[in-house]
Each structure stands twice: as C-alpha cells, then as structure tokens.
Amino acid sequence: MFDTSYLIIQPTPKGDFYSDWQDCREQIVSLLNKTGGRIFKLNIFVYAEDIENFQVKKQFISNALSNIFGEFCPAFAILAQSPERPFNLNIEIGIINSSDLKIEYRKYKGFPYTIIENDNCKQLWSNGITDSNPDLSTETSSIKAFEIVRQMLLAENMTFDHIVRQWNYIGNILHTGQKDQLLIQHYQIFNDVRNAYYSRYRSIPDFPAATGIGMDFNGVAIDFCAIAYPDEILIASVNNPKQINPYSYDQGVLIGTPAVGKEQKTPPQFERAKLIQYNEISQLFVSGTASIIGQETSGKNDVKEQTRITIENIESLIARENLLRNCPRLIGASPDKYKYIRVYVKYNEDIPVVKSICSAYFGNVPINYVQADICREDLLVEIEAELSSK
C-alpha cells in the first residue's frame, strides 16, 4: 500500500498553552519544508479545564492551521483528550513518503479531508467529523457525525463499504443516566446509531477496524480511512484467537437497557484488525485493543497486568499464523513493522508505568500517550497500532 510514516510532535513544556502551541507550530512549519507538504492528517490532543476552555482552544488551533496550510489543509481533528502531563497539547502527524502519489486537499461542509491516489487505488482520510454544539445529546451528535461521513463518502463516489478504519470519540463514554425509565449509556447510544447507519448503508458482512474511546466533554467525533480499490487489492478482517469478536458479545457485558423498540442492546460493530495487501505489500490496522480475554476483562485494578495482557493480545493478533488463518491469500512479508502506536490510559498518574512497559516492548516506534476513559469502567489501558510489511 502507500508508504506512510508518523511523527509525534511535543512542545518543550512552558506551562502555557499558547507558548506550547507556538513551539508545535514551528515544528509543523519545519516539517512542511522538509516533506514538501506531503502531510495527510493531524490529530491534536488538548488539555482543557472545561468545555468552554476547550472550545476556545479548538477555534484557536483551527484558525492557526488554516493560516499554516491555506487551501492545502489536510484532515485534522482537535480532540478533548489530555496528552501526558506536563504537555498542554501534542500532535500526531501522518506523512506520505512516496513522491509518485497524487495528493489533494478538499473540504466538505467545512471539514477538510485528504485524497491520496495512484492509478490503482484511492484513499480518503478524514478527521474530526463532529458537531460544534456541545449541548447536543449523544444520540443527536452521533447521527450528525455519521450523516456527514455518509455525505462526504458520496461526494467521492464511495460508501460505508469502503471504510476500513474508523476512530469513534464519545464524550463521557461511560456516563449512564435514566431516560423514559431506561438506563442509557453514552457508548451504548453511539453503538445503536452506528448499527442504524451500518445496517442501512453498509452492504458487506464485516466491519471496519475501529477504536471506541472517551473524550473529556460531551459530543461525538469520527475519524476514518476509506479505500476504493480494484479486485487485485485484498482487504480482509482479522480475528483474535484470544478474544470473542466484539459484535458477538453477550448482552451481559453491555451496559444499559435496549433502545425503545429493540429487544437487545447493540454490541460494538468492529473487527479486531483489518489487513490490506497489494503487490505483496501489506498493511494492518489494529483496532483499539484492551485487556479482554474472551469477552471478560482481565487484570482488574492492575494497570501493569492490563498493559501486559493487551500487548499479548496484539502479539496474538498480528502473528503470521493468525493472519494466514484469517487470510490464506496473504503472500509476501507479513505486516510486522509498527508505523505508530497510540496508547490510551484512564488515569494520568498511570501513564509513566504504562509508558515504561510499552517503551521496553515496542522500542523505537512513534508512540503517543493520552488520557481517556476506555469503553468499560474496569479497563485502564487500550492500545491501537498500524503496521506495514515495509
């Protein structure tokens, strides 16, 4: 597939958001000069005291990015997820290394997205699809986000079938409340809306690789990668032998009450990983992975143990024998080279110990650590990754 790399930009901490941003800005401009502007996406993680403070910082960064990139602005998301302290923000940047690829920067209803293509393949990268109104319900926010995704795909002659990787950021993901005598959880509401869109607009039986993770404040945001491909490109879902597929979870591990008119709660609809292969070059999107064996949480109240089990789950998932079991047509080298890793940690004070374990295991790989609620109350860490065979 396309040759990409990732960088994690962190400021020299000065204790002030605007000073930290200026440091990051200078690094972005320097990177633009070095790469010739071949950036395809940015994810910006921001610490904010409250929703009002976050909205101010988000608007400031959006304006600053417009000034930096002008009409050639790549997909970007500004997320209410705190980076490891003492940073006020940090930035993940995706870079296209191949000079023979065509890159175009487009917008749909104000949301910038990136198109990467050659004669055989087209990728659409979009980040931060969200509604700016923090007062919307989780259901309304989810519907608005999915509807923008649908319309953006249609504008590029694509559908939900083409999405291979999706990131779902759900504000206060674990929050539960009562509505019409039903116990409602934000994550469950999102899963119901996702199911409604997939059922209506996705015609293939499997799902994208995905992450479902919390944000500090209410709202929903979606990032995604969609690929339009000829028949010679192989795309396959990859199961984990240690884990039940999330869409097969029992009702007992899902929180809340079935939505009105439904007999059962909708489970999370995503694959453990997605394998893509073209001309013996392969790529693997690893979904957000946690300390779950079967469908039950392991290592409760022990962040070290959960981190260890999560890494073992990823090892099991990406092992060549497992890839061949899920995709016998895989040829050439396995996607065993990590491009980037993102680690979500529930409690900021646990980041140093998680960082120590991950750094020792993964070595010299770009790794970003952010604080966020995981999709279960008893989960303390979640890890996602992208790998390639080259």
N, C-alpha and C positions, 0 to 999 in steps of 0.2 A: 504494500500500500504506500501511501505518501510518506516521505521521510520527514518526521517531525521531531522536535525536541522541546523541552520545557525548562524554564528558569523560575526560581523563587526569588523575588525581589523583597528585601527587607531594609528598612532605613537604619541608619545609625541612631539609636534612640535618643531623643532630646526631650521627651516628656510632653511634647506639644504636638497635637495632630497636624497642624498646618506646617510646622517645621519638618515633621516626618514625611508629609506628603511632598514637600519640596525636594527632599532627598530622593524619594522614589521617582518623582518626575524627572529629575536629572538622569537617573539610571535608565528610565524608559527612552528618553531622547538619545542617550548614548547608544542604547541597544538598537534603536531605529537606524542610526547611522551605520552601525556595524552590519546589520542584517539586510539593509536596503529596504526596510519597511515591511518585510515579509512576516508580520505578526498576524495570526489568525484568531486569537482570542485572549481575553484577560479576565481573570477572576480576582476581585479586590475584596478583601476581608477586613471589616471595620469594627473597631470597638466604639460603642456609643453608650452614654449613660441612660438614655431613654429614647423613645421613638421620635420625639421632636428633634433631638440632637442628631439622631441617625439621618433623618430626612434632610437636615441642613448639610451634613457631610456628604450625603449621597448626591445632592444637587451640585455641591461644590466640585466634587470629583467628576461628575458628568460634564460640567462646563469645561473643566480643565482638560479632559480627554478630547473634547471637541476642538479645543484650541490646539492641542498637540497634533491630532491626526487630520483635522479638517474633514474633507469629503471622503477620505480614505480610512475611516474609523472602523476597526474590527469589532466583532462581537465582544461585548463586555457585560459583566454582572458585578454589581456592588452589593455585598451581602452583609447582613447583620449577624455575623459570626465573628467572635473575637479571636484575633491571632494570639499566639503565645505572648504572654507579657514579657517585657515591658513595651512591646510594639503596639502602636495605635492602629496600624494597618499593615498588611503585607499583600503582595500581588503575585499571582501565578500568571505566567505568560507562555503561550504556545507559539512556536515559531516553525515556519515551513522552511526546510533546508534545501529542497530541490528547486533549482533555478528554472527548470523547464515547465513548471506548472503555471497555469493561469489562476490568478487570484483577483477576485472582485469583491468590493465592499458595497453592500446595499443596505437599504432600510425598508422596513415595513411598519407603518404607523408609528414611526419614530424609533423603532427598535433596530439597531444596527445588527447585521449578520454578515457572515463571510462565506463566499463560494470559492471552493478550490476544485479545479478540474483539469483533466487532460482529455485525450481523445477517447478514453475508455471509461472514465469514472468521474462522478461529480459528488462532492461532499458539501453539505450545508452545516455550518456551525452557528448556533445562536445561543446567547446567554442572557439571563436576567429578564425573561419574559414574565412580567408582573403588572399588577395594577398599582398605581401610586397612592391609592386611597387606603390608609391604614385602618379605617373604620369598617371596612367590608368584612363580612363573615368569611370563615374559611371556605365554606361552600361556594360563595359568590366569587371569591378570589381565585379558587381553583378553576371554576368554569371560565372566568375571563382569561386566565392564563392559557388553558387548553384551547380556547377558541382562537386566540392569537396564534398559537402554534399551528393549528389547523389551517388558518388562512395564509400564514407565511409559507407553509408547505405547498398549498395550492398555487400560490404565486410563482413557485418554482417547479410546477408540474410534478409535485411529489405528494405523498400521503403519509399517514401514520405507519404504513407498512415499511417505509424507508428509514424510520428511526431505529438506530442500532444502539445508541447510548443516550441515557436521559438522567438528569440530576433534578431531584424534586426537593425544594427547600420549603419547609412548612413551619410557619411561625408558631411557637409554643406547641410543638408537635405532640407532646404528651398531655396537654390540657384536656380535662374532661368536665362536662357540665350537663345539666338537665335541660331538655327541650321536649315539650309535649310528653312529659313523663318517660322520656327515653334518655339513657345515658349515652352522651355523644362525646367522642374523642376526635380531636383535630385530625390526627393521622387517619382514622377510620373514615372521616368525612372525605378527605382527599382520595382515599382508595376507592370510595364509591363513585366519585366524579371521574377518576381515571378509568374505572371499569366502564362507565357510561360512554366515554369517548372511544375507548378501545373496542368496545362491543359494536359501536356504530360505524367507526371509521377505520378499523384495522381488520383486514380480511385474512391474514395469515395466522396460523395457530399459536405461534410462540410470541415472545415479548422482547423488548429491548433489555440490555443490561441497564441497571439503574441504581441510584442511591436515593434513599428517602431519609432526610435528615432535618433537624430542627434549626430554626432561626430564633434570634433573641426576641423579636417582636412579631405581632400578628401579620398575616399576609402569606402569600404563596408566590414562589418564583420557580421558573423552569429553565434549565439549560438543556440543549440536546444537540446530537450529531445525527444527521440523516445522510444516507448514501444511496444514490441512484447508480445502478451497476448493470453491466451486461452479464450474460449467462456464465461467462468464464470466471467471474468473481464468486468465490464461495463464502457464504455467510452462514454460520452455524451457532446454535445455542449450546452452551456447555454447562452441564450439571456438576454438582459437587457430591462425590460418593459419601461424604460425611454429613451432608445436610439434605433435608427434605426441601424440594422446591417451594419457594415462598407462596406460590399460588395454590399449593396443595396443603397449606397449614390447616390444622383443625380449628374449629370455632373457638375452642377453649383458650388458644393463645392470642386471640384477637380481642381487643378491649372495646367495650361499649355494647350497644343494642343495635340489631339490624335496622337499617333505614326504613322509613314508612313504606309499606308496600312490598318489602322484601322479607323472605323467611330466614335468610342467613346474612352474616356480615361478609363483605367482600374482602378476600385476602389480598396482600400486595402482589401486583402483577408485574414481575420482572424475572429475568434469567440471572443465574449466578455469574455468568460471563458470556461474552459474545466474541466469537472467533471470525476473523475476516482474512481471506487469503486470495492473493492474485500473483500469478507468475512466480510461485514458490516463495513469495514474501508474505509473511503472516503478521497479523496484529491481534491483540487480545485486550478487550475491555473487561476489566474485573469490577464487578458491582461492589457497592459498599458491603463489606464482609465483617461479621462480628463473631463473638464467642458463642455460637449456636451449634450444638450437635443434635442431629435430627431436626427437631423444631424447638428444643428447650435450651434456655440459657445455661451456660456452664461457667464456673468460676465466679459465682455471685459474690459481690463485695470485695473482690480481689482484682485490682486493675492489672497487676503483673501477670496473673494467671490468664485473665481475659486477653491480654495482648499476646501472650504466648499461643493460646489456642487459636486466636484469629490468624496469626501468621501461619500456623499449621494448616488451618483451613485453606488459606491461599495457596500454600505449597501443594496440597492435595488437588486443588482445582486446576493449577497450571501444569501439573506433571504431564509429561508427554503421553504416558499410557492412558491418562484420563482424557486428554484431548483426542487421542485416537479412538478411544471408546465412544466418545460423543461425535466424532467426525472422522470416520475411516478414510475419507478422501484427502485428509491432510497430507501434503507432500513437502519435502524440503525441511529446513530447520524449524524447530519449534519457536514460538514467540516467548523467549526466555530472558530477554533483556528489558529491564524496567526503564520506562521513559520518565515516569513520575509516580509519586505516591502522595496521597492526601490522607492524613490521619485526623479523625475527629475524636476529641476527648471530652467527656462530660464535665469534668471538674478541672479548672485551670491548674490547681495545685498538683494534679496527677500528670501534667504534661512532661515535666522533667524525667520521671521514671519511664513513661511510655517512650519518650524520645531516646532515652538511653538504650532500651531494648531494640527499638526499630533501627537506630543508627548502627548498632552492633551487628544486626542481622542483614540489613539491606545495603550497608556500606555507602559508597559514593553515588547515591541516587538523589535527585531533587525531591525532597520530602517537605511537605507543608503541614504544620500542626495548627489546628484551630479548635476552639472550644465550642461545643454544640451538644444539645440533647440528642441522644440516639433514639431509635424508634421504639425501644422498650425501656421501662423505668429501671430495670436491673442491668441494662447494658452500659458499660463505662467507656468503651472504645469501639471505633469502627474504622476500617482501613479499605481504601479503594486504590486501584492502580491501572496503568496502561502499560502493556508490554509489546515488544516487536521482535522479529527474528533478525533485524539488522540494526 
